[in-house]
């Protein structure tokens, strides 16, 4: 899954779907990699897409992870 999303992201650089795929990528990282890498992926989304629904969701998840 992660490889497919990584291959797809450059092809949708200016699409409204990019934040959705970035969040999907973060979920895949969370499932298959360590917690620190997962948090970094979520922080990337929170910073770069903070005003989108996906950015807000990433912030919520980060808040829960830090509690």
Secondary structure, DSSP 8 states (H G I E B T S, - for coil): -HHHHHHHHGGGTTSTTHHHHHHHHHHHHHHHS-HHHHHHHHHHHHHHSTTSHHHHHHHHHHHHHH-
